[in-house]
């Protein structure tokens, strides 16, 4: 979830593409819908932490208009875990199978399921038991994982190569933009009479409306769009490239690579830190006597800083990589490997995270200092993406899709347990400085361990993994699971 807005970095790049004369067409309206859909999904994710705070807002305990629930932080952590674990559990199935359905139908389903659950959530929370709330959160998280494969499927079918390189970052970046505006909007809406219920109803209205628009006005491919003119359809047929063949690798071979595990553990920490900013930072800021609205607004700024830092520092790091990392393995001396810019960037960002425990010393009177430190640490998180994440791109090539999918799944599954750990540490005393200090120490320890593993195993070499292409008679690709079955049959001599 933390790097979904950067998925465009792992899309197939088209070099030496002859640019065509740019002309606005139906395909650009399709892209606009995709951006709006990504923003709507980001609104759901950005409102997760603020909504949980509004649900348990003790300042409205005597409010007769809505019901405030006195859940301690450990109970809240269970429900937040359900959301993030549901997302993590569906990454592999969504990437392998949902793309066969068609991007339009996947996007409609994501919006319809999320909107329907939001509409029902106030009733589920007020009248249902804990298992009902847990299940609803789980299914909402599972629905969120369908966005990325849907976007990728639609981009491949709707945009020519040169436009795909230009516009894909806008589509994927819509998720982070939705998070940035979702936090303050949720905080503002929570002050209304309906409070937290209005947050869910607002998300339901937006999501269900977009589901209807998506189903009625978009299409999975140019051939299915009734408003597409013949000239634009012929143009897309002549320039759009979407190959059915791809290099596929056995997952067993990926798991055997130490380099994969180095990158995966670095991703574990970045995913955990992202969830910390999404769920715990709004709660932490309330210790400084901020209102829910104020804390939610302030908590959105670190995500903007993260994005700005990544965009500003990306060309700088790329220049360093070009200077220190050669193109051939023979030139990769030990000294050059030791000063790998990706590792240095990760090391610097990890060093910044070591200052996280000092936040507890700034409570409750040094709000500005604490907030500045949170911004610096969020900028360090942006640097992390220029470290391990770009190292993943450098180290993989033809089998990048499988490595990214498995690495993201591992990091998301492990990171989803963070709300449980956070809830256990904070428990019923969310304003206790000692509890927050323990939580910051846990995050710092995780940062050190994960980055040491990355520093030990990650390199600039390409992963040495045996890859191959296997297709069915109809020219479609076998999934990795099917390939495992085929290899077993080959061993038994049944093919």
C-alpha distance (Angstrom), angle and dihedral (degrees) to the residues before:
residue distance angle dihedral
X1 . . .
X2 3.80 . .
X3 3.81 95.8 .
X4 3.80 99.9 34.6
X5 3.80 90.5 105.7
X6 3.82 87.4 58.9
X7 3.79 97.2 50.0
X8 3.79 89.2 109.6
X9 3.81 87.0 72.9
X10 3.80 88.6 69.1
X11 3.77 97.0 46.7
X12 3.78 117.7 112.2
X13 3.79 108.9 -86.9
X14 3.78 120.6 -141.0
X15 3.78 113.6 -145.8
X16 3.79 125.5 -163.7
X17 3.79 91.9 13.2
X18 3.77 114.5 168.7
X19 3.82 105.5 -123.1
X20 3.76 116.6 -131.9
X21 3.77 127.2 -146.5
X22 3.79 106.6 -79.4
X23 3.78 114.7 -120.9
X24 3.79 127.9 167.8
X25 3.78 111.7 -114.4
X26 3.79 144.8 156.5
X27 3.81 89.4 -78.6
X28 3.81 90.2 66.6
X29 3.79 90.9 52.2
X30 3.80 86.5 52.5
X31 3.82 89.4 53.1
X32 3.81 90.3 49.1
X33 3.80 89.8 55.6
X34 3.81 89.4 49.9
X35 3.81 91.3 52.9
X36 3.81 91.6 50.3
X37 3.81 90.9 48.2
X38 3.81 90.5 51.6
X39 3.81 89.8 50.7
X40 3.83 91.0 50.7
X41 3.81 90.9 51.4
X42 3.81 88.4 48.2
X43 3.81 89.1 53.8
X44 3.79 89.0 59.3
X45 3.79 92.2 51.6
X46 3.78 95.1 43.3
X47 3.79 92.8 52.1
X48 3.82 95.5 51.6
X49 3.80 96.8 90.9
X50 3.81 97.1 36.4
X51 3.80 92.3 48.5
X52 3.80 91.2 53.0
X53 3.80 89.5 52.1
X54 3.81 91.2 49.4
X55 3.80 89.9 49.8
X56 3.80 90.8 58.1
X57 3.82 99.7 32.0
X58 3.81 103.4 146.1
X59 3.80 92.0 -164.8
X60 3.82 87.4 72.6
X61 3.79 98.5 44.9
X62 3.80 91.1 114.7
X63 3.80 92.3 48.0
X64 3.80 109.4 122.3
X65 3.80 94.1 -165.9
X66 3.81 99.0 67.7
X67 3.77 134.6 19.5
X68 3.80 116.7 -111.8
X69 3.80 115.6 -156.4
X70 3.79 120.2 -141.1
X71 3.80 96.3 -144.7
X72 3.78 115.1 155.8
X73 3.80 119.0 -132.3
X74 3.80 93.6 -96.2
X75 3.81 90.3 58.9
X76 3.79 90.7 47.1
X77 3.79 88.4 49.6
X78 3.80 90.7 57.0
X79 3.80 91.9 54.9
X80 3.81 92.7 45.0
X81 3.79 89.1 49.3
X82 3.80 89.3 54.8
X83 3.81 91.2 56.4
X84 3.80 96.2 48.2
X85 3.79 94.7 40.1
X86 3.80 91.1 50.6
X87 3.80 88.7 54.8
X88 3.81 92.0 48.2
X89 3.80 94.5 47.1
X90 3.81 93.0 56.3
X91 3.81 99.6 46.9
X92 3.82 96.1 91.9
X93 3.84 96.9 41.6
X94 3.81 90.5 45.9
X95 3.80 93.8 50.3
X96 3.80 94.7 44.6
X97 3.78 103.9 40.0
X98 3.81 114.3 10.3
X99 3.80 93.3 69.3
X100 3.81 88.9 66.3
X101 3.81 90.2 64.6
X102 3.80 97.3 60.5
X103 3.79 131.8 -98.5
X104 3.79 96.0 -105.3
X105 3.80 93.8 56.3
X106 3.80 93.3 44.3
X107 3.80 92.7 51.6
X108 3.79 91.2 46.8
X109 3.80 90.7 50.7
X110 3.81 92.9 47.8
X111 3.79 91.5 52.1
X112 3.81 95.7 40.7
X113 3.82 95.0 48.7
X114 3.81 93.3 44.3
X115 3.81 92.1 45.9
X116 3.79 94.0 45.6
X117 3.79 92.5 50.3
X118 3.81 91.5 47.6
X119 3.81 90.2 51.9
X120 3.80 90.6 51.4
X121 3.81 96.9 39.3
X122 3.85 98.2 88.5
X123 3.80 89.8 53.8
X124 3.80 92.3 44.2
X125 3.80 92.3 50.1
X126 3.82 96.9 43.4
X127 3.81 98.1 41.7
X128 3.77 106.1 19.4
X129 3.79 130.1 76.8
X130 3.80 128.6 -113.9
X131 3.80 93.1 -86.1
X132 3.81 91.2 56.6
X133 3.81 92.0 51.4
X134 3.80 90.8 45.8
X135 3.81 91.7 51.1
X136 3.80 93.1 48.0
X137 3.80 91.5 50.9
X138 3.80 90.5 46.6
X139 3.81 93.6 52.8
X140 3.80 91.5 45.3
X141 3.79 90.2 55.0
X142 3.80 91.2 47.0
X143 3.80 90.8 53.4
X144 3.82 91.1 53.2
X145 3.82 93.2 61.9
X146 3.82 92.5 67.3
X147 3.81 94.6 69.9
X148 3.80 99.6 78.0
X149 3.83 98.2 51.3
X150 3.81 89.9 44.6
X151 3.80 91.9 53.3
X152 3.76 92.0 47.7
X153 3.79 92.9 49.0
X154 3.80 92.2 50.5
X155 3.79 94.8 45.3
X156 3.81 90.9 53.5
X157 3.78 92.3 52.3
X158 3.79 101.9 38.0
X159 3.79 108.5 39.9
X160 3.80 132.3 58.9
X161 3.82 114.8 -126.2
X162 3.81 97.7 -97.2
X163 3.82 93.1 49.5
X164 3.80 91.4 44.0
X165 3.80 89.6 59.0
X166 3.82 89.7 51.3
X167 3.80 104.1 42.0
X168 3.82 106.7 31.8
X169 3.81 92.8 84.0
X170 3.81 90.0 57.5
X171 3.80 91.5 54.5
X172 3.80 95.5 47.5
X173 3.81 93.0 38.1
X174 3.79 90.5 58.6
X175 3.81 88.6 79.9
X176 3.81 93.3 60.7
X177 3.81 91.0 43.6
X178 3.80 88.3 53.3
X179 3.81 90.0 52.6
X180 3.80 91.6 49.8
X181 3.81 93.5 53.2
X182 3.82 94.5 33.4
X183 3.80 94.9 66.4
X184 3.82 98.6 55.8
X185 3.80 92.8 37.9
X186 3.81 90.9 53.6
X187 3.79 90.1 48.4
X188 3.78 91.8 50.7
X189 3.79 94.8 46.2
X190 3.81 91.1 49.2
X191 3.81 89.4 67.3
X192 3.80 92.2 63.9
X193 3.79 122.1 96.7
X194 3.80 92.8 -98.6
X195 3.80 89.7 49.7
X196 3.79 115.3 177.5
X197 3.80 91.5 3.9
X198 3.80 90.0 61.8
X199 3.82 89.7 54.8
X200 3.79 90.1 58.6
X201 3.80 93.6 42.6
X202 3.82 91.1 49.7
X203 3.80 91.9 50.5
X204 3.80 89.7 47.2
X205 3.79 92.8 51.9
X206 3.81 93.4 47.9
X207 3.81 94.5 44.6
X208 3.79 97.2 45.6
X209 3.81 91.3 45.8
X210 3.80 90.8 52.1
X211 3.82 90.1 46.0
X212 3.81 90.0 58.1
X213 3.81 92.0 45.2
X214 3.80 91.9 47.6
X215 3.79 93.9 50.4
X216 3.81 94.0 44.3
X217 3.79 103.0 39.7
X218 3.80 107.7 28.6
X219 3.80 135.2 63.9
X220 3.78 136.8 -155.0
X221 3.80 92.3 -127.2
X222 3.82 138.5 7.3
X223 3.81 90.7 -103.3
X224 3.82 90.6 62.8
X225 3.81 97.9 49.0
X226 3.83 111.5 99.3
X227 3.81 94.8 -162.6
X228 3.79 96.0 53.1
X229 3.80 111.9 112.8
X230 3.77 121.8 -129.3
X231 3.80 93.3 -115.9
X232 3.80 93.7 54.0
X233 3.80 91.4 43.4
X234 3.79 91.2 53.3
X235 3.79 90.0 46.6
X236 3.82 92.3 52.6
X237 3.79 92.2 46.5
X238 3.80 89.6 54.5
X239 3.82 99.0 46.9
X240 3.82 109.4 24.9
X241 3.78 111.9 99.1
X242 3.79 120.3 -165.0
X243 3.77 114.5 160.0
X244 3.78 121.9 -153.4
X245 3.79 90.8 -157.4
X246 3.76 123.9 78.0
X247 3.77 136.6 160.9
X248 3.77 107.6 -96.5
X249 3.77 125.7 -165.9
X250 3.76 133.9 -164.5
X251 3.79 110.2 -102.5
X252 3.78 88.0 -137.9
X253 3.79 88.9 65.3
X254 3.81 91.3 50.9
X255 3.79 92.2 50.4
X256 3.80 89.5 52.6
X257 3.80 91.4 59.9
X258 3.85 113.8 97.6
X259 3.79 88.2 -158.8
X260 3.80 90.4 61.6
X261 3.79 91.2 54.7
X262 3.80 92.3 47.7
X263 3.80 90.7 55.4
X264 3.82 92.7 40.4
X265 3.81 94.2 55.3
X266 3.81 91.5 48.0
X267 3.81 86.4 52.3
X268 3.82 90.1 50.8
X269 3.78 91.3 61.8
X270 3.81 95.5 44.3
X271 3.82 90.1 50.5
X272 3.80 91.0 48.8
X273 3.81 91.6 48.8
X274 3.81 90.1 49.5
X275 3.82 91.2 53.4
X276 3.81 89.2 46.8
X277 3.80 90.3 57.7
X278 3.79 91.4 44.3
X279 3.81 98.7 49.2
X280 3.81 111.3 15.1
X281 3.80 105.7 35.1
X282 3.85 93.6 68.0
X283 3.81 87.9 50.8
X284 3.80 93.2 46.4
X285 3.81 92.5 51.1
X286 3.79 90.5 56.4
X287 3.81 88.5 68.6
X288 3.81 86.1 72.1
X289 3.81 88.7 64.4
X290 3.78 94.8 -101.4
X291 3.77 121.6 150.1
X292 3.79 119.8 -114.1
X293 3.78 90.2 -104.5
X294 3.80 92.7 51.4
X295 3.79 95.1 45.8
X296 3.82 91.7 49.4
X297 3.82 91.4 50.0
X298 3.78 92.7 48.9
X299 3.81 91.7 46.2
X300 3.82 91.1 60.0
X301 3.81 93.9 61.4
X302 3.85 96.6 71.8
X303 3.81 90.5 59.8
X304 3.79 90.2 54.8
X305 3.82 90.3 48.4
X306 3.81 89.6 50.1
X307 3.80 91.3 54.7
X308 3.81 94.7 44.4
X309 3.81 92.1 48.9
X310 3.77 91.6 50.9
X311 3.80 93.7 49.6
X312 3.82 94.4 45.6
X313 3.79 97.4 45.0
X314 3.81 97.4 40.7
X315 3.84 96.4 84.2
X316 3.82 90.5 44.0
X317 3.79 93.5 54.1
X318 3.80 91.5 43.1
X319 3.80 89.0 55.5
X320 3.81 90.9 50.8
X321 3.78 90.9 49.2
X322 3.79 90.8 51.3
X323 3.81 89.7 53.0
X324 3.80 100.0 44.0
X325 3.81 106.1 27.7
X326 3.83 113.7 67.1
X327 3.77 124.2 -149.1
X328 3.80 95.6 -123.0
X329 3.77 130.1 58.8
X330 3.82 92.4 -132.2
X331 3.80 90.4 65.6
X332 3.81 93.0 49.9
X333 3.81 99.4 105.9
X334 3.78 122.0 -177.5
X335 3.79 91.7 -108.6
X336 3.80 92.3 53.1
X337 3.79 90.8 46.7
X338 3.81 89.1 51.5
X339 3.82 92.2 55.4
X340 3.79 93.5 45.8
X341 3.84 102.5 157.7
X342 3.80 91.0 -140.8
X343 3.79 90.8 59.0
X344 3.79 92.5 44.2
X345 3.81 91.3 52.5
X346 3.80 90.9 49.2
X347 3.81 90.5 47.2
X348 3.81 92.5 51.8
X349 3.79 92.8 48.4
X350 3.81 91.2 47.1
X351 3.80 89.7 51.7
X352 3.80 89.7 54.9
X353 3.81 90.3 52.6
X354 3.81 88.9 59.0
X355 3.82 87.4 74.9
X356 3.81 91.2 62.0
X357 3.86 95.3 97.1
X358 3.82 89.8 59.3
X359 3.81 87.5 72.3
X360 3.79 89.6 78.3
X361 3.82 90.0 59.7
X362 3.81 90.7 57.4
X363 3.84 94.6 59.4
X364 3.00 126.1 143.8
X365 3.81 108.9 -6.4
X366 3.82 105.5 37.2
X367 3.79 101.5 68.0
X368 3.80 96.3 149.5
X369 3.80 93.6 49.4
X370 3.79 92.1 47.3
X371 3.78 92.3 48.3
X372 3.81 92.8 48.6
X373 3.80 89.3 51.9
X374 3.80 90.3 50.3
X375 3.81 89.1 52.2
X376 3.82 91.9 49.8
X377 3.79 90.7 50.2
X378 3.81 91.5 48.5
X379 3.81 88.1 52.3
X380 3.81 87.3 52.6
X381 3.80 88.1 53.8
X382 3.80 88.1 55.7
X383 3.82 87.7 53.5
X384 3.80 89.3 52.6
X385 3.79 88.8 62.6
X386 3.81 88.3 56.0
X387 3.79 88.2 52.5
X388 3.78 117.3 44.3
X389 3.82 96.0 11.1
X390 3.78 94.7 54.4
X391 3.80 88.7 41.2
X392 3.80 86.7 59.4
X393 3.79 88.8 54.6
X394 3.81 92.0 46.8
X395 3.80 94.4 48.4
X396 3.79 97.3 47.5
X397 3.74 131.0 55.0
X398 3.79 125.1 152.6
X399 3.82 94.1 19.1
X400 3.80 96.4 40.8
X401 3.81 94.0 121.9
X402 3.80 93.2 60.7
X403 3.81 94.3 45.1
X404 3.81 93.3 48.3
X405 3.81 92.2 47.0
X406 3.81 94.4 49.4
X407 3.79 94.1 42.3
X408 3.81 91.7 49.3
X409 3.79 91.3 47.5
X410 3.80 93.5 50.7
X411 3.81 92.8 46.8
X412 3.82 92.9 45.5
X413 3.80 94.1 48.9
X414 3.81 93.3 49.2
X415 3.81 92.6 41.1
X416 3.80 92.0 51.4
X417 3.82 88.7 69.5
X418 3.80 91.4 62.0
X419 3.85 94.5 87.9
X420 3.81 88.3 55.0
X421 3.80 91.7 51.9
X422 3.80 92.1 43.3
X423 3.80 91.1 49.3
X424 3.79 91.8 49.3
X425 3.81 92.2 50.8
X426 3.81 96.6 44.9
X427 3.83 97.0 33.1
X428 3.80 112.8 153.1
X429 3.83 96.7 -16.4
X430 3.80 104.6 68.0
X431 3.81 91.5 158.8
X432 3.79 95.2 53.4
X433 3.81 110.8 117.3
X434 3.80 91.7 -154.0
X435 3.82 91.8 56.8
X436 3.79 92.1 50.3
X437 3.80 90.3 48.7
X438 3.80 89.5 54.9
X439 3.80 90.7 49.5
X440 3.80 91.8 50.3
X441 3.81 90.1 48.7
X442 3.80 89.8 52.4
X443 3.81 91.3 51.8
X444 3.81 91.1 47.1
X445 3.81 91.8 50.5
X446 3.79 90.9 48.9
X447 3.81 89.3 50.0
X448 3.81 92.6 52.7
X449 3.81 94.9 46.1
X450 3.81 95.9 46.1
X451 3.79 94.4 45.7
X452 3.80 92.7 47.4
X453 3.80 88.4 54.9
X454 3.80 89.5 48.7
X455 3.81 92.2 48.1
X456 3.80 90.7 49.5
X457 3.80 101.1 47.3
X458 3.82 108.4 21.3
X459 3.80 117.1 93.2
X460 3.79 139.0 165.3
X461 3.77 92.0 -112.6
X462 3.77 120.4 106.9
X463 3.78 112.4 -101.3
X464 3.79 109.4 -98.5
X465 3.79 98.6 -129.9
X466 3.76 126.2 145.6
X467 3.79 108.3 -120.9
X468 3.76 131.1 -176.0
X469 3.78 141.8 170.0
X470 3.76 120.9 -117.1
X471 3.78 124.3 174.0
X472 3.77 137.6 174.7
X473 3.80 122.3 -116.9
X474 3.82 88.7 -93.9
X475 3.82 89.4 58.1
X476 3.83 95.5 -109.9
X477 3.78 120.8 133.2
X478 3.78 126.7 -103.2
X479 3.78 113.8 -124.8
X480 3.83 118.4 -122.7
X481 3.81 90.3 -105.5
X482 3.81 91.0 53.8
X483 3.79 89.7 47.3
X484 3.79 90.6 56.1
X485 3.81 89.4 53.7
X486 3.80 91.4 48.2
X487 3.79 92.0 50.4
X488 3.79 91.0 52.5
X489 3.79 90.4 50.5
X490 3.80 89.6 50.0
X491 3.79 89.9 55.1
X492 3.77 92.0 51.2
X493 3.81 91.9 49.2
X494 3.77 95.3 -121.2
X495 3.81 96.6 128.9
